[in-house]
Amino acid sequence: MHVHVQGQNGEAKFWLEPTVALAQHAGLSRREINEALYLVQEHENDIRSARRKHFSR
């Protein structure tokens, strides 16, 4: 399971399993990546719930 994060200057992909981790990125600064990582970690349960709801259709 993974999530994509879009920024003003690029994007990143984060794995959610087995733990939240950066998979790849393009165009984002280290600071933007760290901010995105923090947000993904803070909202991990909400992201998982939304993915389950979306893909159970």
N, CA, C and O atoms as CSV, one atom per row, in Angstrom:
chain,resi,resn,atom,element,x,y,z
A,1,MET,N,N,0.845,-1.161,0.000
A,1,MET,CA,C,0.000,0.000,0.000
A,1,MET,C,C,0.896,1.231,0.000
A,1,MET,O,O,1.892,1.290,0.721
A,2,HIS,N,N,0.527,2.213,-0.819
A,2,HIS,CA,C,1.322,3.431,-0.907
A,2,HIS,C,C,0.418,4.632,-1.142
A,2,HIS,O,O,-0.771,4.490,-1.426
A,3,VAL,N,N,1.004,5.808,-1.019
A,3,VAL,CA,C,0.277,7.053,-1.266
A,3,VAL,C,C,1.205,7.992,-2.031
A,3,VAL,O,O,2.412,8.031,-1.795
A,4,HIS,N,N,0.611,8.745,-2.952
A,4,HIS,CA,C,1.356,9.741,-3.707
A,4,HIS,C,C,1.075,11.115,-3.111
A,4,HIS,O,O,-0.054,11.415,-2.725
A,5,VAL,N,N,2.102,11.938,-3.040
A,5,VAL,CA,C,1.988,13.294,-2.523
A,5,VAL,C,C,2.449,14.251,-3.612
A,5,VAL,O,O,3.553,14.123,-4.140
A,6,GLN,N,N,1.596,15.203,-3.940
A,6,GLN,CA,C,1.909,16.189,-4.974
A,6,GLN,C,C,2.270,17.503,-4.305
A,6,GLN,O,O,1.534,17.996,-3.451
A,7,GLY,N,N,3.395,18.065,-4.691
A,7,GLY,CA,C,3.814,19.366,-4.192
A,7,GLY,C,C,3.836,20.371,-5.320
A,7,GLY,O,O,3.584,20.025,-6.474
A,8,GLN,N,N,4.132,21.603,-4.996
A,8,GLN,CA,C,4.165,22.656,-5.999
A,8,GLN,C,C,5.266,22.401,-7.033
A,8,GLN,O,O,5.109,22.740,-8.206
A,9,ASN,N,N,6.381,21.804,-6.596
A,9,ASN,CA,C,7.532,21.612,-7.479
A,9,ASN,C,C,7.800,20.172,-7.870
A,9,ASN,O,O,8.747,19.901,-8.608
A,10,GLY,N,N,6.979,19.237,-7.388
A,10,GLY,CA,C,7.239,17.844,-7.703
A,10,GLY,C,C,6.306,16.921,-6.960
A,10,GLY,O,O,5.220,17.315,-6.535
A,11,GLU,N,N,6.745,15.688,-6.809
A,11,GLU,CA,C,5.903,14.686,-6.162
A,11,GLU,C,C,6.752,13.635,-5.467
A,11,GLU,O,O,7.958,13.524,-5.689
A,12,ALA,N,N,6.078,12.866,-4.617
A,12,ALA,CA,C,6.756,11.783,-3.903
A,12,ALA,C,C,5.775,10.631,-3.714
A,12,ALA,O,O,4.558,10.814,-3.723
A,13,LYS,N,N,6.333,9.462,-3.546
A,13,LYS,CA,C,5.553,8.259,-3.267
A,13,LYS,C,C,6.054,7.708,-1.943
A,13,LYS,O,O,7.259,7.562,-1.738
A,14,PHE,N,N,5.125,7.404,-1.047
A,14,PHE,CA,C,5.466,6.845,0.253
A,14,PHE,C,C,4.811,5.485,0.417
A,14,PHE,O,O,3.617,5.330,0.161
A,15,TRP,N,N,5.586,4.505,0.841
A,15,TRP,CA,C,5.040,3.212,1.219
A,15,TRP,C,C,4.348,3.380,2.561
A,15,TRP,O,O,4.811,4.145,3.406
A,16,LEU,N,N,3.252,2.679,2.762
A,16,LEU,CA,C,2.563,2.659,4.048
A,16,LEU,C,C,2.843,1.369,4.798
A,16,LEU,O,O,2.610,1.281,6.004
A,17,GLU,N,N,3.338,0.380,4.094
A,17,GLU,CA,C,3.613,-0.921,4.705
A,17,GLU,C,C,5.011,-1.387,4.326
A,17,GLU,O,O,5.418,-1.170,3.185
A,18,PRO,N,N,5.742,-1.996,5.191
A,18,PRO,CA,C,5.364,-2.335,6.566
A,18,PRO,C,C,5.365,-1.118,7.480
A,18,PRO,O,O,4.690,-1.124,8.509
A,19,THR,N,N,6.113,-0.067,7.121
A,19,THR,CA,C,6.078,1.199,7.848
A,19,THR,C,C,6.092,2.326,6.832
A,19,THR,O,O,6.429,2.107,5.668
A,20,VAL,N,N,5.735,3.514,7.253
A,20,VAL,CA,C,5.754,4.659,6.346
A,20,VAL,C,C,7.203,4.967,5.979
A,20,VAL,O,O,8.052,5.172,6.846
A,21,ALA,N,N,7.466,4.996,4.659
A,21,ALA,CA,C,8.823,5.236,4.169
A,21,ALA,C,C,8.765,5.832,2.770
A,21,ALA,O,O,7.869,5.514,1.987
A,22,LEU,N,N,9.712,6.684,2.464
A,22,LEU,CA,C,9.810,7.279,1.142
A,22,LEU,C,C,10.204,6.214,0.130
A,22,LEU,O,O,11.189,5.501,0.323
A,23,ALA,N,N,9.436,6.108,-0.948
A,23,ALA,CA,C,9.747,5.157,-2.012
A,23,ALA,C,C,10.530,5.851,-3.127
A,23,ALA,O,O,11.547,5.341,-3.596
A,24,GLN,N,N,10.040,7.027,-3.546
A,24,GLN,CA,C,10.710,7.784,-4.598
A,24,GLN,C,C,10.199,9.218,-4.588
A,24,GLN,O,O,9.153,9.512,-4.009
A,25,HIS,N,N,10.944,10.099,-5.230
A,25,HIS,CA,C,10.521,11.497,-5.318
A,25,HIS,C,C,11.168,12.147,-6.519
A,25,HIS,O,O,12.182,11.684,-7.040
A,26,ALA,N,N,10.549,13.236,-6.941
A,26,ALA,CA,C,11.099,14.018,-8.057
A,26,ALA,C,C,10.722,15.476,-7.843
A,26,ALA,O,O,9.547,15.804,-7.676
A,27,GLY,N,N,11.719,16.342,-7.849
A,27,GLY,CA,C,11.491,17.771,-7.812
A,27,GLY,C,C,11.242,18.395,-6.452
A,27,GLY,O,O,11.144,19.619,-6.359
A,28,LEU,N,N,11.138,17.612,-5.405
A,28,LEU,CA,C,10.884,18.143,-4.070
A,28,LEU,C,C,12.191,18.331,-3.310
A,28,LEU,O,O,13.125,17.540,-3.443
A,29,SER,N,N,12.237,19.381,-2.520
A,29,SER,CA,C,13.406,19.607,-1.671
A,29,SER,C,C,13.361,18.649,-0.487
A,29,SER,O,O,12.325,18.043,-0.213
A,30,ARG,N,N,14.468,18.515,0.204
A,30,ARG,CA,C,14.522,17.662,1.401
A,30,ARG,C,C,13.496,18.141,2.427
A,30,ARG,O,O,12.844,17.332,3.086
A,31,ARG,N,N,13.359,19.456,2.557
A,31,ARG,CA,C,12.386,20.012,3.513
A,31,ARG,C,C,10.959,19.609,3.129
A,31,ARG,O,O,10.177,19.213,3.992
A,32,GLU,N,N,10.618,19.707,1.845
A,32,GLU,CA,C,9.278,19.324,1.388
A,32,GLU,C,C,9.027,17.838,1.610
A,32,GLU,O,O,7.927,17.441,1.995
A,33,ILE,N,N,10.038,17.022,1.369
A,33,ILE,CA,C,9.904,15.582,1.597
A,33,ILE,C,C,9.662,15.306,3.075
A,33,ILE,O,O,8.791,14.510,3.424
A,34,ASN,N,N,10.423,15.954,3.937
A,34,ASN,CA,C,10.251,15.762,5.375
A,34,ASN,C,C,8.870,16.215,5.845
A,34,ASN,O,O,8.259,15.563,6.691
A,35,GLU,N,N,8.376,17.326,5.302
A,35,GLU,CA,C,7.041,17.805,5.653
A,35,GLU,C,C,5.976,16.812,5.192
A,35,GLU,O,O,5.028,16.524,5.923
A,36,ALA,N,N,6.138,16.293,3.983
A,36,ALA,CA,C,5.189,15.308,3.465
A,36,ALA,C,C,5.223,14.037,4.298
A,36,ALA,O,O,4.177,13.472,4.618
A,37,LEU,N,N,6.413,13.588,4.649
A,37,LEU,CA,C,6.555,12.393,5.478
A,37,LEU,C,C,5.838,12.583,6.812
A,37,LEU,O,O,5.118,11.696,7.271
A,38,TYR,N,N,6.038,13.728,7.417
A,38,TYR,CA,C,5.384,14.032,8.688
A,38,TYR,C,C,3.862,13.970,8.530
A,38,TYR,O,O,3.177,13.379,9.364
A,39,LEU,N,N,3.333,14.576,7.467
A,39,LEU,CA,C,1.886,14.580,7.256
A,39,LEU,C,C,1.336,13.178,6.992
A,39,LEU,O,O,0.272,12.817,7.496
A,40,VAL,N,N,2.060,12.402,6.207
A,40,VAL,CA,C,1.618,11.023,5.950
A,40,VAL,C,C,1.600,10.234,7.252
A,40,VAL,O,O,0.650,9.497,7.513
A,41,GLN,N,N,2.628,10.378,8.064
A,41,GLN,CA,C,2.669,9.670,9.352
A,41,GLN,C,C,1.539,10.128,10.269
A,41,GLN,O,O,0.903,9.300,10.921
A,42,GLU,N,N,1.283,11.422,10.328
A,42,GLU,CA,C,0.235,11.958,11.193
A,42,GLU,C,C,-1.162,11.511,10.762
A,42,GLU,O,O,-2.051,11.354,11.599
A,43,HIS,N,N,-1.354,11.305,9.461
A,43,HIS,CA,C,-2.677,10.978,8.928
A,43,HIS,C,C,-2.758,9.550,8.376
A,43,HIS,O,O,-3.650,9.223,7.593
A,44,GLU,N,N,-1.828,8.725,8.791
A,44,GLU,CA,C,-1.747,7.353,8.262
A,44,GLU,C,C,-3.062,6.595,8.408
A,44,GLU,O,O,-3.505,5.954,7.456
A,45,ASN,N,N,-3.687,6.653,9.561
A,45,ASN,CA,C,-4.943,5.918,9.765
A,45,ASN,C,C,-6.052,6.440,8.863
A,45,ASN,O,O,-6.832,5.653,8.326
A,46,ASP,N,N,-6.131,7.751,8.690
A,46,ASP,CA,C,-7.134,8.334,7.796
A,46,ASP,C,C,-6.879,7.927,6.352
A,46,ASP,O,O,-7.820,7.628,5.618
A,47,ILE,N,N,-5.620,7.911,5.941
A,47,ILE,CA,C,-5.260,7.512,4.575
A,47,ILE,C,C,-5.638,6.061,4.341
A,47,ILE,O,O,-6.225,5.732,3.310
A,48,ARG,N,N,-5.309,5.193,5.282
A,48,ARG,CA,C,-5.650,3.771,5.149
A,48,ARG,C,C,-7.164,3.579,5.047
A,48,ARG,O,O,-7.644,2.810,4.214
A,49,SER,N,N,-7.899,4.272,5.885
A,49,SER,CA,C,-9.352,4.166,5.891
A,49,SER,C,C,-9.947,4.634,4.563
A,49,SER,O,O,-10.831,3.982,4.007
A,50,ALA,N,N,-9.459,5.759,4.063
A,50,ALA,CA,C,-9.954,6.286,2.789
A,50,ALA,C,C,-9.626,5.345,1.631
A,50,ALA,O,O,-10.447,5.155,0.734
A,51,ARG,N,N,-8.437,4.759,1.649
A,51,ARG,CA,C,-8.062,3.806,0.587
A,51,ARG,C,C,-8.954,2.574,0.621
A,51,ARG,O,O,-9.424,2.107,-0.417
A,52,ARG,N,N,-9.186,2.049,1.827
A,52,ARG,CA,C,-10.052,0.874,1.942
A,52,ARG,C,C,-11.454,1.182,1.413
A,52,ARG,O,O,-12.041,0.388,0.678
A,53,LYS,N,N,-11.976,2.336,1.795
A,53,LYS,CA,C,-13.315,2.738,1.355
A,53,LYS,C,C,-13.342,2.903,-0.168
A,53,LYS,O,O,-14.273,2.432,-0.821
A,54,HIS,N,N,-12.350,3.556,-0.730
A,54,HIS,CA,C,-12.300,3.796,-2.166
A,54,HIS,C,C,-12.183,2.498,-2.974
A,54,HIS,O,O,-12.879,2.320,-3.973
A,55,PHE,N,N,-11.312,1.609,-2.543
A,55,PHE,CA,C,-11.060,0.395,-3.334
A,55,PHE,C,C,-12.015,-0.746,-3.022
A,55,PHE,O,O,-11.909,-1.811,-3.631
A,56,SER,N,N,-12.946,-0.556,-2.089
A,56,SER,CA,C,-13.915,-1.619,-1.796
A,56,SER,C,C,-15.153,-1.491,-2.672
A,56,SER,O,O,-16.078,-2.297,-2.565
A,57,ARG,N,N,-15.176,-0.491,-3.529
A,57,ARG,CA,C,-16.344,-0.268,-4.400
A,57,ARG,C,C,-16.426,-1.306,-5.472
A,57,ARG,O,O,-17.343,-1.274,-6.293
